């Protein structure tokens, strides 16, 4: 084979420069989808099942449920850590930093989120009642989670890190960098998180969506993950106290 033919078949430097960014971008989309699937596919299917059937008899109860939940969330966080490590990054690069100021910001985000959530949930309730022309029947936490336990407390301590690092910090960072759109990042984060809370019913999930939207907008503006983790943790603690 002649040298001229080898030269013709070999890609040019310019072609390689074009191929590498496109290949890396496709890989990043794949890794984002993989992390989201491992983290939330089970919860999403379970939510859709409960939404369609209304039956919670198949929902596992007892401490085994919370142990399994922690195993699933730990695996998803480990996968996230691996993906970041492959890129030479750390979880801290997603905005996870601890200080007294970050905790204070988290409390302020929680207060703001509570106000927005209360107003949004009331709006959803009024619209639902108008459309149904009668009283709506909300789904309460006890119907979904049963009675609180110490194992549930352990799961609730892990859950804010799991959700906010993946569906907020990682998803929004990736979408924003891949599309150049903060709006798309906010919308996708809100949509994914709201979807796997459909076990509260459409009205309950959309009401919670106002809280998730608050967290997403805050992260889009600040790139701080710690305050939204703190705020999420405070809401989980409040839910746990209500169950007890």
C-alpha positions as CSV (number, residue, x, y, z in Angstrom):
1,X,0.0,0.0,0.0
2,X,1.5,3.3,-1.0
3,X,2.3,6.2,1.3
4,X,-0.2,8.4,-0.6
5,X,-3.1,5.9,0.1
6,X,-2.2,5.7,3.8
7,X,-2.3,9.4,4.0
8,X,-5.7,9.5,2.3
9,X,-7.2,7.0,4.6
10,X,-5.7,8.4,7.8
11,X,-7.9,11.1,9.5
12,X,-6.5,14.6,9.5
13,X,-5.7,16.5,12.7
14,X,-8.7,18.7,12.1
15,X,-11.0,15.7,11.9
16,X,-9.7,14.2,15.1
17,X,-10.2,17.5,16.9
18,X,-13.9,17.5,15.7
19,X,-14.4,13.8,16.6
20,X,-13.0,13.9,20.1
21,X,-15.4,16.7,21.5
22,X,-18.4,15.0,19.9
23,X,-17.4,11.6,21.3
24,X,-16.8,13.1,24.8
25,X,-20.1,14.9,24.7
26,X,-22.0,11.7,23.8
27,X,-20.2,9.8,26.6
28,X,-21.2,12.5,29.1
29,X,-24.9,12.2,28.1
30,X,-24.6,8.4,28.4
31,X,-23.0,8.7,31.9
32,X,-25.7,11.2,33.0
33,X,-28.4,8.8,31.8
34,X,-26.7,5.9,33.5
35,X,-26.4,7.6,36.8
36,X,-30.0,8.8,36.7
37,X,-31.3,5.3,35.8
38,X,-29.4,3.6,38.6
39,X,-30.5,6.2,41.1
40,X,-34.2,6.8,40.2
41,X,-35.5,4.2,37.7
42,X,-36.9,2.0,40.5
43,X,-38.4,4.9,42.4
44,X,-40.0,6.2,39.1
45,X,-41.6,2.8,38.2
46,X,-42.8,2.4,41.8
47,X,-44.4,5.9,41.7
48,X,-46.1,5.2,38.4
49,X,-47.5,1.9,39.7
50,X,-48.9,3.6,42.8
51,X,-50.3,6.4,40.8
52,X,-52.1,4.1,38.4
53,X,-53.3,1.5,40.9
54,X,-53.7,3.5,44.1
55,X,-52.8,0.3,45.9
56,X,-50.0,0.5,48.5
57,X,-50.4,-3.1,49.7
58,X,-47.4,-4.1,47.6
59,X,-45.2,-1.4,49.1
60,X,-42.6,-3.1,51.4
61,X,-42.8,-2.1,55.1
62,X,-40.5,-2.4,58.1
63,X,-36.8,-1.8,58.4
64,X,-35.9,-3.9,55.4
65,X,-37.3,-1.2,53.2
66,X,-35.0,1.4,54.6
67,X,-32.0,-0.9,54.5
68,X,-32.6,-1.6,50.8
69,X,-33.1,2.1,50.2
70,X,-29.8,3.0,51.7
71,X,-28.0,0.2,49.7
72,X,-29.5,1.6,46.4
73,X,-28.7,5.2,47.2
74,X,-25.1,4.2,48.3
75,X,-24.6,2.4,45.0
76,X,-25.8,5.4,43.0
77,X,-23.5,7.7,44.9
78,X,-20.6,5.4,44.4
79,X,-21.3,5.4,40.6
80,X,-21.5,9.2,40.7
81,X,-18.1,9.3,42.4
82,X,-16.6,7.0,39.8
83,X,-17.9,9.1,36.9
84,X,-16.5,12.2,38.5
85,X,-13.2,10.5,39.2
86,X,-12.9,9.3,35.6
87,X,-13.0,13.0,34.6
88,X,-10.5,14.0,37.2
89,X,-13.1,15.7,39.4
90,X,-14.4,15.3,42.9
91,X,-17.9,15.6,44.5
92,X,-16.7,18.9,46.0
93,X,-16.5,20.3,42.5
94,X,-20.3,20.1,42.4
95,X,-20.5,22.7,45.1
96,X,-20.3,20.5,48.3
97,X,-18.5,22.6,50.9
98,X,-19.1,22.6,54.6
99,X,-19.0,25.8,56.8
100,X,-21.3,27.5,59.2
101,X,-22.3,30.0,56.5
102,X,-23.4,27.2,54.2
103,X,-25.6,25.8,56.9
104,X,-27.2,29.2,57.5
105,X,-27.8,29.5,53.8
106,X,-29.4,26.1,53.9
107,X,-31.8,27.2,56.6
108,X,-32.7,30.3,54.6
109,X,-33.3,28.2,51.5
110,X,-35.5,25.9,53.6
111,X,-37.6,28.8,54.8
112,X,-37.9,30.2,51.3
113,X,-38.8,26.8,49.9
114,X,-41.5,26.3,52.6
115,X,-43.2,29.6,51.7
116,X,-43.1,28.8,48.0
117,X,-44.2,25.2,48.6
118,X,-47.1,26.3,50.8
119,X,-48.4,28.8,48.2
120,X,-47.8,26.4,45.3
121,X,-49.5,23.5,47.1
122,X,-52.5,25.6,47.9
123,X,-52.8,26.7,44.3
124,X,-52.6,23.2,43.1
125,X,-55.2,22.1,45.6
126,X,-57.6,24.9,44.6
127,X,-57.2,24.1,40.9
128,X,-57.7,20.4,41.6
129,X,-60.8,21.1,43.6
130,X,-62.2,23.4,40.9
131,X,-61.6,20.8,38.2
132,X,-63.0,17.9,40.2
133,X,-65.9,20.1,41.5
134,X,-65.5,18.6,44.9
135,X,-63.2,17.9,47.8
136,X,-59.8,16.5,46.8
137,X,-58.3,13.6,48.6
138,X,-54.6,14.2,49.3
139,X,-52.1,11.4,49.9
140,X,-50.4,11.7,53.3
141,X,-46.9,10.6,54.2
142,X,-48.2,7.9,56.6
143,X,-50.0,6.2,53.8
144,X,-46.7,5.9,51.8
145,X,-44.1,5.4,54.5
146,X,-46.0,3.9,57.4
147,X,-44.7,4.5,60.9
148,X,-41.3,6.1,61.6
149,X,-38.5,4.0,62.9
150,X,-34.8,4.5,63.8
151,X,-33.8,2.8,60.6
152,X,-36.0,5.3,58.7
153,X,-34.0,8.1,60.4
154,X,-30.8,6.7,59.2
155,X,-32.2,6.6,55.6
156,X,-33.4,10.1,55.9
157,X,-29.9,11.3,56.8
158,X,-28.5,9.8,53.6
159,X,-31.4,10.7,51.3
160,X,-30.7,14.5,51.1
161,X,-27.1,13.8,49.9
162,X,-28.3,11.2,47.4
163,X,-31.0,13.3,45.9
164,X,-29.4,16.7,45.8
165,X,-26.0,15.6,44.6
166,X,-27.5,13.6,41.8
167,X,-30.8,15.1,40.6
168,X,-29.7,18.7,41.5
169,X,-25.9,19.2,41.4
170,X,-24.8,16.6,38.9
171,X,-27.7,16.7,36.6
172,X,-27.9,20.5,36.5
173,X,-24.1,20.8,36.0
174,X,-24.0,18.4,33.2
175,X,-27.1,19.7,31.4
176,X,-25.9,23.3,31.7
177,X,-22.4,22.5,30.4
178,X,-23.7,20.2,27.6
179,X,-26.5,22.6,26.4
180,X,-25.4,26.0,27.6
181,X,-28.8,26.5,29.0
182,X,-29.5,27.1,32.7
183,X,-33.2,27.0,32.0
184,X,-33.0,23.5,30.6
185,X,-31.0,22.4,33.6
186,X,-33.6,23.8,36.0
187,X,-36.5,22.3,34.1
188,X,-34.9,18.8,33.8
189,X,-33.9,18.7,37.5
190,X,-37.5,19.7,38.4
191,X,-39.1,17.2,36.0
192,X,-37.0,14.2,37.1
193,X,-37.4,14.9,40.8
194,X,-41.2,15.6,40.6
195,X,-41.7,12.4,38.5
196,X,-40.4,10.0,41.1
197,X,-42.6,11.6,43.8
198,X,-45.8,10.8,41.9
199,X,-46.7,8.3,44.7
200,X,-48.2,11.4,46.4
201,X,-50.6,11.7,43.4
202,X,-50.5,14.3,40.7
203,X,-51.5,17.1,43.1
204,X,-49.1,16.1,45.8
205,X,-46.2,15.7,43.4
206,X,-46.9,19.1,41.7
207,X,-47.2,20.7,45.1
208,X,-43.7,19.4,46.0
209,X,-42.6,20.5,42.6
210,X,-42.7,24.1,43.8
211,X,-40.1,23.2,46.5
212,X,-37.9,21.4,44.0
213,X,-38.1,24.4,41.7
214,X,-36.9,26.6,44.5
215,X,-33.9,24.3,45.1
216,X,-33.1,24.2,41.4
217,X,-33.3,27.9,40.8
218,X,-31.1,28.5,43.9
219,X,-28.5,26.0,42.6
220,X,-28.6,27.5,39.1
221,X,-27.8,30.9,40.5
222,X,-25.2,29.9,43.2
223,X,-23.7,26.5,42.2
224,X,-23.8,25.7,46.0
225,X,-24.9,22.1,46.8
226,X,-24.6,22.2,50.6
227,X,-27.4,24.7,51.3
228,X,-29.9,22.6,49.2
229,X,-28.8,19.4,51.0
230,X,-29.3,21.1,54.4
231,X,-32.7,22.4,53.3
232,X,-33.8,19.0,52.0
233,X,-32.6,17.4,55.2
234,X,-34.7,19.8,57.3
235,X,-37.8,18.9,55.3
236,X,-37.1,15.2,55.7
237,X,-36.7,15.7,59.4
238,X,-40.0,17.6,59.6
239,X,-41.7,14.7,57.7
240,X,-40.2,12.2,60.1
241,X,-41.5,14.2,63.1
242,X,-44.9,14.3,61.6
243,X,-44.9,10.5,61.1
244,X,-44.0,10.0,64.8
